[in-house]
Amino acid sequence: VQLQAFGGGLVQAGGSLRLSCAASGRRFSMYAMGWFRQAPGKEREFVASISESGGRTFYADSVKGRFTISRDNAKNTVYLQMNSLKPEDTAVYYCATDLAINAQAMAYQYYAMDSWGKGTLVTVSS
C-alpha cells in the first residue's frame, strides 16, 4: 500500500490542525494505521494508531486527550485531528502501516513497519 500524508502547516500554540493520509489500493480496510512523528534531532516516535475497522484506538501519553485518530475506509483515508497544539508537537508527521502489525503493537513495533508515507511538517509557534 502506498501512503501520502498532507495537511501540515504553521499554527500558533493552542491551535488545531487536521492531518490526512490517503492510501492507494483496495485493501485499506484490512490494515491497521498509525501516525508517527519525528522532531528535529530526535528519534521517530509513536503518536496514535487505529484498528482496521476503527473500533480501537491507541495514543501516546503525550497526545492523549488532545489528538484524535479516525479513519474513513470508503475514502481510504486516515485522519489525525490535533487540538491544543504545543510547541513540542512540532515535528514531521508520518502515517504508516504494516499488514502484520496490529494497532496496539504499532506503539512499540513501528520500526519494523514496511509502508511509510512521506511526512508532512507541523510547526507550532509559541
Secondary structure, 3 states (H helix, E strand, C coil): CCEEEECCEEEECCCCEEEEEEECCCCHHHCCEEEEEECCCCCCEEEEEECCCCCCEEECCCCCCCEEEEEECCCCEEEEEECCCCHHHCEEEEEEECCCCCCCCHHHHHHHCCEECECEEEEEEC
